[in-house]
């Protein structure tokens, strides 16, 4: 199907929609968005209720529930440190989760499957901004290649089902996400939530009467693009409500900032008055990761949050949930 084809509608508010990972940052945002739009038949299972790594359990669940649409927002995720130190679960568990969901959905004749991945599927030194066509054209960022390879496999499996069976299996690749229900555990979180927590804790701690210095990884020079999770949820809803003509779409804002600018923005919003120290012995990761999201935007999806508004929203959520925000255990 070509990009120029009209995007047709394909939804009913009574469709049974299974959101895998509905308690996570992405899944919970998707749930809120669909519920807010009037979808009445949403289903979710916690990891205790359904272990997505267990093929038989997933097959039985899909066969019993017979969802019309499956949204795969379930994954083992983490930042550079977690990826680097735990390569096996990042590769194997993500493969298990997505393979079980995709295969069971395909065999149960689920007609629409939305697979969510990450911009790390693209090569480390691909031209900027990243286009969907750059997939598999060069080598990956070594620190998160384990997660990336699992997600690339998921994209390709969905493309194969689309090609061979003509089913509406589509992949959405968001840029760096943040927002309510994010992971604020300093050992495994991504850069933006980690900074919110660090600046907040430093604001509360004093050193000789001064607010504590915040030490951040790297040089501060890499550039990153950040998407509020509610904007991704709207993109997922767009994919629920339309038949998208191609198999892979980037989801981003189209603008990026240096890590230094990000840090200063968060510091300002949190109200931390101390110093920032950059630990240049720590890795920077990819120098720049800006996504070209023009394909999806040309079909009618647009992000709503600017970065400052989004960080304020996330910090407010953090303040309200300090006693119960999640940590990731290995």
C-alpha positions as CSV (number, residue, x, y, z in Angstrom):
1,X,0.0,0.0,0.0
2,X,1.4,3.4,-0.9
3,X,1.6,6.4,1.4
4,X,-0.7,8.4,-0.8
5,X,-3.6,6.0,-0.3
6,X,-6.4,7.5,1.8
7,X,-6.4,6.5,5.4
8,X,-9.7,4.7,6.0
9,X,-11.6,4.4,9.3
10,X,-11.7,1.0,11.0
11,X,-13.1,1.2,14.5
12,X,-16.1,1.0,16.8
13,X,-16.2,2.2,20.4
14,X,-17.3,-1.3,21.4
15,X,-14.2,-3.0,19.9
16,X,-12.5,-5.3,22.4
17,X,-9.1,-3.8,22.8
18,X,-6.4,-5.6,24.8
19,X,-3.6,-3.3,26.0
20,X,-0.5,-5.4,27.0
21,X,1.5,-3.5,29.6
22,X,-1.6,-1.4,30.7
23,X,0.0,-0.5,34.0
24,X,3.2,0.9,32.5
25,X,3.8,4.5,31.4
26,X,2.8,3.9,27.8
27,X,0.0,1.4,28.4
28,X,-1.7,3.5,31.1
29,X,-1.6,6.5,28.8
30,X,-3.1,4.6,26.0
31,X,-5.8,3.3,28.3
32,X,-6.6,6.8,29.5
33,X,-6.8,8.1,26.0
34,X,-9.1,5.4,24.7
35,X,-11.3,5.5,27.8
36,X,-11.5,9.3,27.5
37,X,-12.7,8.9,23.9
38,X,-15.5,6.6,24.9
39,X,-14.0,3.1,24.3
40,X,-16.0,0.8,26.6
41,X,-14.4,-2.6,26.1
42,X,-10.7,-2.3,27.2
43,X,-8.9,-5.3,28.8
44,X,-5.6,-5.5,30.6
45,X,-3.8,-8.1,32.8
46,X,-1.0,-7.4,35.3
47,X,2.2,-9.4,35.0
48,X,1.0,-11.5,38.0
49,X,-2.2,-12.3,36.2
50,X,-0.5,-13.1,32.9
51,X,3.2,-13.7,32.3
52,X,3.7,-12.5,28.8
53,X,7.0,-14.5,28.6
54,X,4.9,-17.7,28.8
55,X,3.8,-18.7,25.3
56,X,1.1,-21.1,26.4
57,X,-0.4,-18.6,28.8
58,X,-0.5,-15.9,26.2
59,X,-2.0,-18.2,23.6
60,X,-4.7,-19.3,26.0
61,X,-5.5,-15.8,27.0
62,X,-5.9,-14.5,23.4
63,X,-7.9,-17.5,22.4
64,X,-10.3,-17.0,25.4
65,X,-10.7,-13.3,25.2
66,X,-10.7,-12.9,21.4
67,X,-9.8,-9.2,21.3
68,X,-10.5,-7.2,18.1
69,X,-7.4,-5.2,18.6
70,X,-4.1,-5.8,20.4
71,X,-1.8,-3.0,21.5
72,X,1.7,-4.2,22.6
73,X,2.9,-1.6,25.1
74,X,4.6,-4.3,27.2
75,X,8.4,-4.5,27.3
76,X,11.4,-4.7,29.6
77,X,12.8,-1.2,29.4
78,X,15.6,0.9,31.0
79,X,18.3,3.4,30.3
80,X,22.0,3.0,29.2
81,X,23.1,1.5,32.6
82,X,20.4,-1.1,32.8
83,X,20.8,-2.1,29.1
84,X,24.5,-2.5,29.4
85,X,24.5,-4.5,32.6
86,X,21.6,-6.8,31.8
87,X,21.9,-7.6,28.1
88,X,20.3,-11.1,28.3
89,X,16.9,-10.1,29.7
90,X,16.7,-7.0,27.5
91,X,17.1,-9.2,24.4
92,X,15.4,-12.5,25.4
93,X,12.4,-11.2,27.5
94,X,11.5,-8.6,24.9
95,X,11.6,-11.2,22.2
96,X,9.5,-13.6,24.2
97,X,6.9,-11.0,25.1
98,X,6.4,-9.7,21.6
99,X,6.6,-13.0,19.8
100,X,4.0,-14.6,22.1
101,X,1.6,-11.6,21.6
102,X,2.1,-11.3,17.8
103,X,1.9,-15.0,17.1
104,X,-1.1,-15.7,19.3
105,X,-2.9,-12.6,17.8
106,X,-2.1,-13.7,14.2
107,X,-3.3,-17.3,14.9
108,X,-6.5,-16.1,16.6
109,X,-7.3,-13.9,13.6
110,X,-6.9,-10.6,15.5
111,X,-7.2,-8.1,12.6
112,X,-5.3,-5.1,14.1
113,X,-2.1,-5.3,16.1
114,X,-0.2,-2.2,17.1
115,X,3.4,-2.8,18.0
116,X,5.3,-0.2,20.0
117,X,9.1,0.1,19.8
118,X,11.7,2.8,20.2
119,X,13.9,5.1,18.1
120,X,16.9,3.0,19.2
121,X,16.1,0.6,16.4
122,X,17.9,3.0,14.0
123,X,21.6,2.9,13.4
124,X,23.9,4.9,15.8
125,X,25.2,7.2,13.1
126,X,22.2,7.3,10.7
127,X,21.6,10.7,9.0
128,X,19.4,13.1,10.9
129,X,16.5,13.3,11.2
130,X,15.9,9.6,11.3
131,X,13.6,8.3,8.6
132,X,11.8,4.9,8.6
133,X,13.9,3.9,5.6
134,X,17.2,3.9,7.6
135,X,16.2,0.7,9.5
136,X,19.0,-1.9,9.1
137,X,21.3,0.3,7.1
138,X,24.2,0.4,9.6
139,X,25.3,-0.7,13.1
140,X,23.4,0.0,16.3
141,X,24.4,2.0,19.4
142,X,26.3,-0.7,21.4
143,X,24.9,0.2,24.8
144,X,21.2,-0.6,24.0
145,X,21.6,-2.9,21.0
146,X,20.0,-5.8,23.0
147,X,16.7,-4.0,23.3
148,X,17.0,-2.6,19.8
149,X,17.5,-6.0,18.2
150,X,14.4,-7.3,19.9
151,X,12.3,-4.4,18.7
152,X,13.7,-4.6,15.2
153,X,12.5,-8.3,15.2
154,X,9.1,-7.2,16.3
155,X,8.9,-4.6,13.5
156,X,9.9,-7.2,10.9
157,X,7.5,-9.9,12.2
158,X,4.6,-7.4,11.9
159,X,5.8,-6.4,8.4
160,X,6.0,-10.1,7.4
161,X,2.4,-10.8,8.6
162,X,1.2,-7.7,6.7
163,X,3.1,-8.7,3.6
164,X,2.0,-12.4,3.6
165,X,-1.5,-12.2,5.1
166,X,-2.6,-8.6,4.4
167,X,-3.4,-8.0,8.1
168,X,-3.4,-4.5,9.7
169,X,-0.3,-5.1,11.9
170,X,1.6,-1.8,12.3
171,X,4.6,-0.6,14.2
172,X,4.9,2.8,15.9
173,X,8.4,3.9,16.9
174,X,8.3,6.8,19.5
175,X,11.3,9.0,20.3
176,X,12.3,9.3,24.0
177,X,9.2,9.2,26.1
178,X,8.4,10.8,29.4
179,X,5.3,11.6,31.5
180,X,3.0,10.3,34.3
181,X,3.9,6.7,35.5
182,X,7.5,7.1,34.3
183,X,10.3,5.1,36.0
184,X,12.1,7.3,38.4
185,X,14.5,4.6,39.7
186,X,18.0,6.1,39.3
187,X,19.6,2.8,38.4
188,X,17.4,2.0,35.5
189,X,15.5,5.2,34.4
190,X,15.9,7.3,31.3
191,X,17.6,10.7,31.3
192,X,14.6,13.0,31.8
193,X,12.9,11.3,34.8
194,X,16.3,10.6,36.4
195,X,17.0,14.4,36.2
196,X,13.7,15.3,37.7
197,X,14.4,13.1,40.7
198,X,18.0,14.2,41.0
199,X,17.2,17.9,40.9
200,X,14.3,17.4,43.3
201,X,16.4,15.5,45.8
202,X,19.2,18.0,45.5
203,X,16.7,20.9,46.2
204,X,15.8,19.2,49.5
205,X,19.4,18.5,50.5
206,X,21.8,21.2,51.5
207,X,25.6,21.3,51.7
208,X,27.0,24.1,53.9
209,X,23.8,26.1,53.5
210,X,23.8,25.7,49.7
211,X,21.5,23.3,47.7
212,X,23.5,20.2,46.8
213,X,25.3,20.0,43.4
214,X,23.7,17.7,40.9
215,X,26.2,15.5,39.0
216,X,25.0,14.4,35.5
217,X,26.5,11.8,33.1
218,X,28.5,12.8,30.1
219,X,29.3,16.1,28.5
220,X,25.8,17.6,28.1
221,X,26.3,18.0,24.4
222,X,24.3,15.2,22.8
223,X,20.9,16.2,21.4
224,X,17.7,14.4,22.2
225,X,14.0,14.7,21.3
226,X,11.4,14.1,23.9
227,X,7.7,13.1,23.5
228,X,5.1,13.3,26.2
229,X,3.5,9.9,26.6
230,X,0.0,11.4,26.2
231,X,1.0,12.5,22.7
232,X,2.1,8.9,21.9
233,X,-1.2,7.7,23.2
234,X,-3.0,9.9,20.7
235,X,-0.8,8.4,18.0
236,X,-1.9,4.9,19.1
237,X,-5.5,6.0,19.1
238,X,-5.0,7.4,15.5
239,X,-3.7,3.9,14.5
240,X,-6.7,2.3,16.2
241,X,-9.1,4.5,14.3
242,X,-7.5,4.3,10.9
243,X,-5.9,1.8,8.6
244,X,-2.4,3.1,8.2
245,X,-1.0,2.5,4.7
246,X,2.6,1.5,5.7
247,X,4.1,-0.9,8.3
248,X,6.3,1.5,10.2
249,X,5.8,5.0,11.5
250,X,8.0,7.3,13.6
251,X,6.3,9.2,16.4
252,X,8.1,12.4,17.6
253,X,7.9,16.1,18.0
254,X,10.4,17.0,15.3
255,X,12.5,19.2,17.6
256,X,15.4,18.3,19.9
257,X,17.5,19.9,22.7
258,X,20.9,19.4,24.1
259,X,21.1,17.4,27.3
260,X,22.5,20.5,28.9
261,X,19.4,22.6,27.9
262,X,17.2,19.8,29.1
263,X,19.0,19.8,32.5
264,X,18.6,23.6,32.9
265,X,15.0,23.4,31.9
266,X,14.3,20.7,34.5
267,X,16.4,22.5,37.1
268,X,14.3,25.7,36.6
269,X,10.9,23.9,36.8
270,X,12.0,22.0,39.9
271,X,13.4,25.1,41.5
272,X,16.9,23.7,42.3
273,X,19.3,26.6,43.0
274,X,22.6,24.6,43.3
275,X,25.3,23.8,40.8
276,X,25.4,21.2,37.9
277,X,28.5,19.1,37.4
278,X,29.1,17.1,34.3
279,X,30.9,13.8,34.7
280,X,32.6,13.4,31.3
281,X,34.1,10.0,32.2
282,X,30.6,8.6,31.7
283,X,29.2,7.7,28.3
284,X,27.2,10.2,26.2
285,X,25.5,7.6,24.0
286,X,24.4,8.5,20.5
287,X,25.4,12.2,19.6
288,X,22.0,13.0,18.1
289,X,18.7,11.2,17.8
290,X,16.0,13.3,16.0
291,X,13.2,11.5,14.3
292,X,11.5,12.4,11.1
293,X,7.8,11.9,12.0
294,X,6.5,13.5,8.8
295,X,4.9,10.3,7.5
296,X,2.5,10.0,10.4
297,X,2.0,13.8,10.6
298,X,1.0,13.9,6.9
299,X,-1.8,11.5,7.7
300,X,-3.2,13.8,10.4
301,X,-1.6,13.1,13.8
302,X,0.0,16.1,15.7
303,X,1.7,16.3,19.1
304,X,0.2,18.7,21.7
305,X,2.8,19.1,24.4
306,X,5.8,21.4,24.2
307,X,8.7,20.3,26.4
308,X,8.3,22.8,29.2
309,X,4.6,22.1,29.6
310,X,5.3,18.3,29.5
311,X,8.0,18.5,32.1
312,X,5.8,20.6,34.4
313,X,3.0,17.9,34.0
314,X,5.5,15.1,34.8
315,X,7.0,16.9,37.8
316,X,3.5,17.5,39.2
317,X,2.8,13.7,38.8
318,X,6.2,12.9,40.5
319,X,5.4,15.1,43.5
320,X,2.0,13.5,43.9
321,X,3.3,10.0,43.7
322,X,6.7,10.1,45.5
323,X,5.6,7.3,47.9
324,X,4.5,4.9,45.2
325,X,6.4,5.6,42.0
326,X,7.8,2.4,40.6
327,X,11.4,1.1,40.6
328,X,12.8,-1.6,38.4
329,X,14.3,-4.7,40.1
330,X,16.6,-7.2,38.4
